Amino acid sequence: MDLTQFMLDVFGPYGEPGVVLMVFLAFFLDATLIPFLPEIFIILGFSYNPEPSFAIILILVCIVAEWLGNCLLYYVVKHIHVPRKIKSVVNKYIGILLLSDERMLLVNRIAPMIPYSGAFIALVDNWTLPRSLFYIAVGCILKYGLILSMSTVFYAYFSSSMASMMMVAFVIIILVLSFVLSYVRKRRTFSDVKENEE
């Protein structure tokens, strides 16, 4: 069964609270366990009530879910024994990225290069949790604000079904561009590292 349809079947009958819970769970699971394509779920949630006020609620929900997911991973990693070698590898990896401080979490919204960011926040020597959460929130506002702003435009000028299809296409384009940018950036980063080693 299609996961998105399953989520809608489970949470949709409960109205806006159910839709909000669905979006929350999608973002929380994406931040903690598995890539969950939260972009799809936020536009599904918005299609339930395509009003600017509901868009603001959904963005706030995604920020809270991301904060909780990242804090959970941060707490777990801080309270288990992580071998020094792993910590060293994580710090070296962050050191070769475009930015080596918490602003990389903002770049991560465009070109995903840091999976399970809560664990990275705990392991990178010069990163702090409050500053990291700030950039996570800014990233959510910018990325999902853009997605939902485009949704509002589509719903204003097209029928509901056409607007939904255009939004899915828009999100797919964003995801493809993100993965391409991530791939290109990783190739450049690691080729720069090899050149420096030589």
Backbone as JSON, one array per atom type, in Angstrom:
{
  "sequence": "MDLTQFMLDVFGPYGEPGVVLMVFLAFFLDATLIPFLPEIFIILGFSYNPEPSFAIILILVCIVAEWLGNCLLYYVVKHIHVPRKIKSVVNKYIGILLLSDERMLLVNRIAPMIPYSGAFIALVDNWTLPRSLFYIAVGCILKYGLILSMSTVFYAYFSSSMASMMMVAFVIIILVLSFVLSYVRKRRTFSDVKENEE",
  "N": [[0.84, -1.2, 0.0], [0.43, 2.28, -0.72], [2.39, 4.52, 1.07], [1.84, 7.22, 1.69], [-0.9, 7.37, 1.15], [-1.8, 5.54, 3.0], [-1.12, 6.87, 5.39], [-2.8, 9.1, 5.16], [-5.28, 7.81, 5.21], [-5.26, 6.84, 7.8], [-4.93, 9.13, 9.47], [-6.41, 11.21, 8.32], [-9.32, 11.07, 8.76], [-9.63, 12.35, 11.22], [-9.7, 15.03, 10.92], [-8.32, 18.38, 10.96], [-6.62, 18.23, 13.32], [-5.75, 15.55, 13.09], [-4.4, 15.62, 10.64], [-2.36, 17.42, 11.26], [-1.01, 15.9, 13.19], [-0.15, 13.8, 11.55], [1.68, 15.14, 9.86], [3.51, 15.98, 11.8], [4.51, 13.47, 12.75], [5.71, 12.49, 10.41], [7.82, 14.32, 10.02], [9.19, 14.02, 12.43], [9.96, 11.29, 12.39], [11.57, 11.38, 10.13], [13.65, 12.95, 11.07], [14.76, 11.35, 13.02], [14.84, 8.49, 12.5], [14.45, 7.29, 9.74], [14.82, 8.29, 6.27], [12.07, 10.09, 5.3], [10.75, 11.58, 3.44], [9.52, 14.22, 4.11], [8.62, 16.47, 2.77], [6.64, 15.7, 0.99], [4.59, 15.0, 2.74], [4.01, 17.4, 4.03], [2.86, 18.9, 2.0], [0.7, 17.31, 1.44], [-0.68, 17.54, 3.84], [-1.22, 20.28, 3.73], [-2.93, 20.37, 1.55], [-5.27, 19.56, 2.63], [-6.33, 21.76, 3.95], [-5.95, 24.44, 2.35], [-5.03, 27.11, 3.33], [-3.42, 30.18, 4.27], [-3.13, 30.51, 7.09], [-3.23, 27.89, 8.06], [-0.98, 26.9, 6.82], [1.03, 28.22, 8.25], [0.7, 27.02, 10.74], [1.45, 24.38, 10.06], [4.15, 24.74, 9.38], [5.2, 25.54, 11.85], [4.71, 23.19, 13.26], [6.4, 21.42, 11.88], [8.87, 22.49, 12.58], [8.91, 22.08, 15.39], [8.75, 19.26, 15.45], [11.13, 18.58, 14.13], [12.99, 19.72, 15.89], [12.49, 18.17, 18.23], [13.09, 15.57, 17.27], [15.82, 15.86, 16.55], [16.88, 16.61, 19.03], [16.38, 14.3, 20.49], [18.06, 12.39, 19.21], [20.48, 13.68, 19.7], [20.58, 13.57, 22.51], [20.67, 10.77, 22.92], [23.1, 10.06, 21.64], [24.9, 11.59, 23.12], [24.78, 10.26, 25.53], [25.7, 7.71, 25.2], [28.52, 5.54, 24.77], [30.63, 6.65, 22.45], [33.03, 5.6, 20.21], [36.31, 7.07, 20.02], [37.44, 7.14, 17.5], [35.3, 7.18, 15.7], [34.15, 9.63, 16.35], [36.26, 11.27, 15.59], [36.32, 10.82, 12.83], [33.82, 11.89, 12.1], [34.22, 14.61, 12.78], [36.3, 15.23, 10.99], [34.99, 14.86, 8.59], [33.01, 16.88, 8.69], [34.74, 19.0, 8.67], [35.64, 19.13, 6.02], [33.53, 20.0, 4.55], [31.43, 22.46, 2.86], [30.76, 24.47, 4.73], [31.9, 24.58, 8.09], [30.72, 25.01, 10.47], [27.67, 25.37, 12.45], [26.02, 26.47, 10.52], [26.02, 24.83, 8.39], [23.89, 23.15, 8.67], [21.85, 24.59, 7.64], [22.55, 24.78, 4.93], [22.27, 22.12, 4.47], [19.58, 21.77, 4.01], [19.26, 22.34, 1.37], [21.21, 20.92, -0.07], [21.46, 17.87, 0.87], [23.75, 16.61, 3.08], [24.31, 15.8, 5.55], [23.28, 13.29, 7.29], [20.97, 12.22, 9.87], [21.19, 14.46, 11.69], [21.05, 15.22, 14.39], [22.74, 13.46, 15.73], [25.2, 14.24, 14.65], [25.35, 16.83, 15.66], [25.82, 16.28, 18.32], [28.31, 15.09, 18.17], [30.19, 16.68, 16.81], [32.87, 18.75, 17.56], [32.89, 21.64, 17.91], [30.24, 22.43, 17.75], [27.12, 23.66, 18.96], [24.09, 22.87, 20.71], [21.88, 24.8, 20.99], [22.48, 26.74, 18.97], [22.5, 25.11, 16.72], [19.82, 24.23, 16.66], [18.64, 26.65, 16.1], [19.46, 27.14, 13.42], [18.28, 24.94, 12.2], [15.59, 25.57, 12.53], [15.45, 27.96, 11.01], [16.06, 26.9, 8.51], [13.82, 25.22, 8.1], [11.76, 27.15, 8.0], [12.5, 28.62, 5.69], [12.67, 26.65, 3.59], [10.24, 25.07, 3.71], [8.46, 27.1, 3.9], [8.74, 28.26, 1.36], [7.81, 26.11, -0.22], [5.12, 25.88, 0.67], [4.22, 28.43, 0.11], [4.31, 28.44, -2.68], [2.41, 26.48, -3.03], [0.12, 27.85, -2.15], [-0.13, 29.74, -4.19], [-0.6, 28.03, -6.39], [-3.04, 26.86, -5.61], [-4.61, 29.1, -5.67], [-4.86, 29.74, -8.35], [-5.49, 27.48, -9.79], [-7.55, 24.51, -10.19], [-8.44, 22.4, -7.38], [-7.55, 19.69, -7.63], [-5.74, 19.9, -9.77], [-3.94, 21.75, -8.7], [-2.9, 20.22, -6.59], [-1.55, 18.2, -8.01], [0.36, 19.75, -9.35], [1.79, 20.7, -7.18], [2.91, 18.35, -6.13], [4.59, 17.71, -8.27], [6.26, 19.96, -8.18], [7.51, 19.6, -5.68], [8.84, 17.19, -6.16], [10.67, 18.04, -8.1], [12.19, 19.78, -6.5], [13.27, 17.9, -4.68], [14.78, 16.27, -6.42], [16.63, 18.16, -7.42], [17.89, 18.77, -5.0], [19.13, 16.31, -4.37], [20.84, 16.06, -6.57], [22.47, 18.36, -6.25], [23.59, 17.67, -3.79], [25.02, 15.36, -4.5], [26.85, 16.39, -6.39], [28.21, 18.21, -4.78], [29.34, 16.49, -2.88], [31.06, 14.99, -4.53], [32.85, 17.01, -5.36], [33.88, 17.81, -2.9], [35.18, 15.48, -1.94], [36.98, 15.05, -4.0], [38.57, 17.31, -3.75], [39.73, 16.75, -1.29], [41.26, 14.49, -1.94], [43.09, 15.64, -3.73], [44.44, 17.36, -2.01], [45.64, 15.51, -0.34], [47.41, 14.33, -2.06]],
  "CA": [[0.0, 0.0, 0.0], [1.13, 3.55, -0.77], [2.57, 5.02, 2.44], [1.14, 8.49, 1.87], [-2.33, 7.08, 1.21], [-2.02, 4.88, 4.29], [-1.1, 7.91, 6.42], [-4.03, 9.88, 5.02], [-6.4, 6.98, 5.66], [-5.19, 6.71, 9.27], [-5.04, 10.41, 10.19], [-7.35, 12.12, 7.68], [-10.66, 11.14, 9.35], [-9.66, 13.14, 12.46], [-9.7, 16.44, 10.59], [-7.06, 19.12, 11.04], [-5.7, 17.66, 14.31], [-5.16, 14.33, 12.54], [-3.45, 16.01, 9.6], [-1.21, 18.0, 11.96], [-0.28, 14.78, 13.79], [0.5, 13.09, 10.46], [2.85, 15.92, 9.46], [4.46, 15.9, 12.92], [5.15, 12.15, 12.76], [6.56, 12.38, 9.22], [9.04, 15.09, 10.26], [9.9, 13.43, 13.57], [10.6, 10.06, 11.92], [12.64, 11.77, 9.2], [14.77, 13.5, 11.85], [15.33, 10.38, 13.95], [15.03, 7.1, 12.08], [14.59, 6.97, 8.32], [14.37, 9.35, 5.35], [10.62, 9.9, 5.22], [10.23, 12.54, 2.47], [8.51, 15.06, 4.77], [8.09, 17.45, 1.84], [5.38, 15.15, 0.45], [3.56, 15.01, 3.79], [3.57, 18.75, 4.35], [1.92, 19.37, 0.98], [-0.53, 16.53, 1.65], [-1.38, 18.19, 4.94], [-1.71, 21.59, 3.29], [-4.04, 20.18, 0.62], [-6.48, 19.38, 3.44], [-6.86, 23.1, 4.2], [-4.96, 25.32, 1.73], [-5.14, 28.49, 3.81], [-2.15, 30.65, 4.85], [-3.06, 30.28, 8.54], [-2.9, 26.48, 8.27], [0.41, 26.75, 6.4], [1.87, 28.66, 9.38], [0.62, 25.94, 11.75], [2.24, 23.24, 9.59], [5.57, 25.07, 9.48], [5.54, 25.47, 13.27], [4.72, 21.76, 13.61], [7.61, 20.77, 11.35], [10.01, 22.96, 13.4], [8.86, 21.37, 16.68], [9.08, 17.85, 15.2], [12.58, 18.5, 13.83], [13.7, 19.97, 17.14], [12.37, 17.0, 19.11], [13.84, 14.47, 16.67], [17.26, 16.13, 16.67], [17.24, 16.57, 20.46], [16.38, 12.89, 20.9], [19.31, 11.8, 18.73], [21.56, 14.35, 20.43], [20.6, 13.01, 23.87], [21.1, 9.36, 22.86], [24.53, 10.0, 21.3], [25.65, 12.15, 24.24], [24.74, 9.37, 26.69], [26.29, 6.4, 24.93], [29.97, 5.65, 24.54], [30.98, 6.67, 21.03], [34.49, 5.48, 20.07], [36.99, 8.29, 19.58], [37.71, 7.07, 16.06], [34.08, 7.62, 15.01], [34.06, 11.07, 16.58], [37.3, 11.89, 14.78], [35.86, 10.75, 11.43], [32.72, 12.85, 11.96], [34.8, 15.95, 12.79], [37.04, 15.41, 9.74], [33.99, 14.98, 7.52], [32.44, 18.23, 8.78], [35.8, 19.94, 8.33], [35.86, 19.25, 4.58], [32.32, 20.48, 3.9], [31.39, 23.86, 2.45], [30.84, 25.2, 6.0], [32.23, 23.62, 9.14], [29.97, 25.3, 11.69], [26.26, 24.97, 12.45], [25.33, 26.96, 9.32], [25.93, 23.71, 7.45], [22.54, 22.59, 8.8], [21.02, 25.39, 6.72], [22.92, 24.28, 3.6], [21.77, 20.75, 4.41], [18.21, 21.81, 3.49], [19.32, 22.42, -0.09], [22.04, 19.79, -0.52], [21.6, 17.01, 2.06], [25.05, 15.96, 3.24], [24.43, 15.42, 6.96], [22.14, 12.49, 7.76], [20.88, 12.1, 11.33], [21.91, 15.65, 12.14], [21.13, 15.27, 15.85], [23.96, 12.74, 16.12], [26.33, 15.09, 14.28], [25.4, 17.95, 16.61], [26.41, 15.76, 19.55], [29.68, 14.6, 17.98], [31.12, 17.7, 16.29], [33.46, 19.42, 18.72], [32.58, 23.06, 18.12], [28.82, 22.71, 17.52], [26.28, 23.72, 20.16], [22.7, 22.5, 20.44], [21.0, 25.95, 20.72], [22.79, 27.33, 17.65], [22.06, 24.13, 15.72], [18.36, 24.28, 16.59], [18.29, 27.9, 15.43], [19.61, 26.97, 11.97], [17.27, 23.98, 11.78], [14.33, 26.32, 12.43], [15.53, 28.86, 9.85], [15.96, 26.06, 7.32], [12.41, 24.81, 7.96], [10.97, 28.31, 7.57], [12.83, 28.96, 4.31], [12.34, 25.6, 2.63], [8.82, 24.71, 3.7], [7.74, 28.33, 3.6], [8.72, 28.35, -0.1], [6.92, 25.07, -0.75], [3.72, 26.19, 0.95], [3.88, 29.66, -0.62], [4.0, 28.01, -4.04], [1.11, 25.78, -2.93], [-0.93, 28.86, -2.07], [-0.28, 30.29, -5.54], [-1.24, 27.03, -7.25], [-4.44, 26.71, -5.21], [-5.33, 30.32, -6.02], [-5.05, 29.87, -9.8], [-5.88, 26.22, -10.43], [-8.49, 23.69, -9.42], [-7.82, 21.7, -6.25], [-6.83, 18.5, -8.09], [-4.6, 20.35, -10.58], [-2.98, 22.36, -7.77], [-2.23, 19.13, -5.87], [-0.6, 17.56, -8.93], [1.47, 20.67, -9.59], [2.6, 20.75, -5.96], [3.71, 17.12, -6.07], [5.64, 17.87, -9.28], [7.19, 20.98, -7.66], [8.3, 18.99, -4.61], [9.73, 16.2, -6.79], [11.76, 18.82, -8.7], [13.04, 20.24, -5.39], [14.0, 16.74, -4.16], [15.78, 15.87, -7.42], [17.68, 19.18, -7.39], [18.62, 18.6, -3.74], [20.01, 15.14, -4.46], [21.88, 16.37, -7.55], [23.41, 19.27, -5.59], [24.29, 16.9, -2.77], [25.97, 14.46, -5.19], [27.91, 17.22, -6.97], [29.0, 18.77, -3.68], [30.15, 15.4, -2.3], [32.14, 14.68, -5.47], [33.83, 18.08, -5.29], [34.51, 17.77, -1.58], [36.12, 14.37, -1.82], [38.07, 15.23, -4.97], [39.46, 18.3, -3.13], [40.47, 16.05, -0.23], [42.27, 13.64, -2.59], [44.12, 16.52, -4.25], [45.23, 17.85, -0.87], [46.45, 14.4, 0.16], [48.49, 14.1, -3.02]],
  "C": [[0.88, 1.25, 0.0], [1.18, 4.16, 0.64], [1.8, 6.31, 2.67], [-0.37, 8.27, 1.98], [-2.69, 6.43, 2.54], [-2.08, 5.92, 5.42], [-2.36, 8.77, 6.37], [-5.25, 9.11, 5.51], [-6.46, 6.89, 7.18], [-5.53, 8.03, 9.96], [-6.09, 11.36, 9.62], [-8.72, 12.21, 8.33], [-10.76, 12.0, 10.61], [-9.57, 14.65, 12.18], [-8.34, 17.09, 10.72], [-6.12, 18.58, 12.12], [-5.01, 16.39, 13.81], [-4.11, 14.64, 11.49], [-2.18, 16.6, 10.24], [-0.36, 16.89, 12.59], [0.47, 13.99, 12.72], [1.78, 13.81, 10.04], [3.93, 15.87, 10.55], [5.23, 14.58, 12.89], [6.1, 11.99, 11.57], [7.89, 13.11, 9.46], [9.86, 14.5, 11.41], [10.64, 12.16, 13.14], [11.75, 10.37, 10.97], [13.87, 12.26, 9.96], [15.46, 12.45, 12.7], [15.71, 9.04, 13.34], [15.37, 6.91, 10.61], [14.22, 8.18, 7.47], [12.9, 9.11, 5.01], [9.95, 10.82, 4.21], [9.15, 13.44, 3.09], [7.9, 16.11, 3.86], [6.74, 16.99, 1.28], [4.27, 15.28, 1.49], [3.1, 16.42, 4.14], [2.63, 19.29, 3.27], [0.62, 18.58, 1.02], [-1.36, 17.17, 2.76], [-1.98, 19.51, 4.52], [-2.9, 21.46, 2.34], [-5.36, 19.98, 1.36], [-7.15, 20.72, 3.73], [-5.86, 24.13, 3.66], [-5.14, 26.8, 2.06], [-3.81, 28.91, 4.43], [-2.01, 30.39, 6.35], [-2.7, 28.83, 8.86], [-1.46, 26.2, 7.84], [1.36, 27.14, 7.54], [1.88, 27.6, 10.47], [1.5, 24.77, 11.34], [3.73, 23.52, 9.68], [6.03, 25.03, 10.94], [5.63, 24.03, 13.74], [5.99, 21.1, 13.11], [8.84, 21.23, 12.13], [10.06, 22.19, 14.73], [9.27, 19.9, 16.51], [10.57, 17.67, 14.92], [13.4, 18.74, 15.09], [13.68, 18.74, 18.05], [13.18, 15.82, 18.58], [15.34, 14.65, 16.82], [17.71, 16.09, 18.12], [17.29, 15.14, 20.98], [17.68, 12.21, 20.48], [20.51, 12.38, 19.47], [21.71, 13.73, 21.82], [21.14, 11.59, 23.87], [22.6, 9.29, 22.62], [25.38, 10.54, 22.44], [25.74, 11.18, 25.42], [25.16, 7.94, 26.39], [27.78, 6.6, 24.68], [30.24, 5.54, 23.05], [32.5, 6.59, 20.93], [35.11, 6.76, 19.52], [37.23, 8.31, 18.08], [36.5, 7.57, 15.27], [33.93, 9.13, 15.16], [35.06, 11.82, 15.72], [36.89, 11.92, 13.31], [34.77, 11.78, 11.17], [33.28, 14.27, 11.9], [35.6, 16.23, 11.51], [36.07, 15.61, 8.58], [33.39, 16.38, 7.52], [33.48, 19.26, 8.35], [36.02, 20.12, 6.84], [34.62, 19.76, 3.83], [32.41, 21.97, 3.6], [31.5, 24.79, 3.66], [31.11, 24.19, 7.1], [31.51, 23.93, 10.46], [28.49, 24.95, 11.51], [25.47, 25.48, 11.24], [25.21, 25.87, 8.27], [24.56, 23.05, 7.53], [21.55, 23.34, 7.92], [21.28, 24.94, 5.28], [22.34, 22.88, 3.39], [20.33, 20.67, 3.88], [18.19, 21.8, 1.97], [20.07, 21.22, -0.65], [22.3, 18.89, 0.68], [22.94, 16.27, 2.09], [25.26, 15.48, 4.67], [23.19, 14.61, 7.36], [22.14, 12.43, 9.29], [21.62, 13.26, 12.01], [22.02, 15.76, 13.65], [22.37, 14.57, 16.38], [25.2, 13.57, 15.8], [26.48, 16.25, 15.27], [26.09, 17.51, 17.91], [27.9, 15.44, 19.39], [30.67, 15.66, 17.51], [31.57, 18.59, 17.45], [32.96, 20.84, 18.96], [31.13, 23.43, 17.84], [28.08, 22.74, 18.85], [24.83, 23.42, 19.78], [21.83, 23.73, 20.17], [21.23, 26.57, 19.34], [22.33, 26.39, 16.53], [20.55, 24.17, 15.55], [17.89, 25.56, 15.9], [18.36, 27.73, 13.91], [18.63, 25.92, 11.41], [15.93, 24.69, 11.58], [14.33, 27.24, 11.22], [15.4, 28.07, 8.56], [14.54, 25.6, 7.05], [11.56, 25.97, 7.43], [11.22, 28.63, 6.11], [12.35, 27.91, 3.32], [10.84, 25.32, 2.56], [7.93, 25.93, 3.53], [7.63, 28.53, 2.09], [7.73, 27.35, -0.7], [5.46, 25.44, -0.54], [3.29, 27.51, 0.31], [3.53, 29.33, -2.06], [2.67, 27.27, -4.07], [-0.03, 26.78, -2.93], [-1.21, 29.47, -3.44], [-1.02, 29.31, -6.44], [-2.72, 26.87, -6.91], [-5.27, 27.94, -5.58], [-5.7, 30.37, -7.5], [-5.52, 28.59, -10.5], [-6.91, 25.49, -9.57], [-7.73, 22.91, -8.37], [-6.98, 20.51, -6.72], [-5.6, 18.88, -8.9], [-3.53, 20.97, -9.68], [-2.2, 21.29, -7.02], [-1.19, 18.45, -6.75], [0.61, 18.44, -9.19], [2.38, 20.76, -8.37], [3.48, 19.52, -5.81], [4.87, 17.22, -7.06], [6.7, 18.86, -8.8], [8.1, 20.39, -6.59], [9.28, 17.96, -5.18], [10.92, 16.91, -7.43], [12.73, 19.29, -7.62], [13.9, 19.08, -4.85], [15.1, 16.31, -5.12], [16.95, 16.86, -7.43], [18.53, 19.05, -6.13], [19.6, 17.44, -3.82], [21.13, 15.36, -5.46], [22.93, 17.29, -6.93], [24.24, 18.55, -4.53], [25.37, 16.03, -3.4], [27.16, 15.26, -5.73], [28.82, 17.75, -5.87], [29.89, 17.7, -3.04], [31.31, 15.06, -3.21], [33.24, 15.73, -5.39], [34.6, 18.05, -3.97], [35.55, 16.69, -1.51], [37.24, 14.44, -2.85], [39.07, 16.27, -4.45], [40.32, 17.66, -2.06], [41.58, 15.2, -0.84], [43.41, 14.47, -3.14], [45.02, 17.03, -3.14], [46.15, 16.75, -0.32], [47.63, 14.12, -0.75], [49.52, 15.21, -2.95]]
}
